[in-house]
Amino acid sequence: MLQLAVPLRIMSIQDRGGVTAADFARVAAYNEDFAGEQGVYLLFRAPQEGVTAQLFNKLCDAVAVMAFLPGGITIFGDQYQATSYIPLTAQDAALETEA
C-alpha cells in the first residue's frame, strides 16, 4: 500500500511547490503516534474504527515529506526520492498536449 500512497502524496506536495518547514514540524509530531502504544496498530488492526487508517495516512505523509531530503528515504525495503516523480500538474499538461 505504501508503494501506491507515498508517490501520490509526493506528487501532491510537488504540486503545491514542495516541502516547507511546517511539513517537517508536522511529521516530527507523528513520532509520538508511531512510538507510543498505538504504533502496534500499523501492524495489527486497532479495535477502534479508523485508528489504523489514520496511522497509515500519517506514515505515508511522513515518508513523502522525508522523500524530499537529499537521498530520499528507504523504508521497508523501498526507496522513495521526490526527484524520481513528475508532479501531477506536469503530467496533466503532457497529456493535454498529446490530445
C-alpha positions, 0 to 999 in steps of 0.5 A: 500500500505504501508503494501506491500512497507515498508517490501520490502524496509526493506528487501532491506536495510537488504540486503545491511547490514542495516541502516547507518547514511546517511539513517537517514540524508536522511529521516530527509530531507523528513520532509520538503516534508511531512510538507510543502504544498505538504504533502496534496498530500499523501492524495489527488492526486497532479495535477502534474504527479508523485508528489504523487508517489514520496511522497509515495516512500519517506514515505515508505523509511522513515518508513523502515529506522525508522523500524530499531530503537529499537521498530520499528515504528507504523504508521497508525495503523501498526507496522513495526520492521526490526527484524520481516523480513528475508532479501531477500538474506536469503530467496533466499538461503532457497529456493535454498536449498529446490530445 
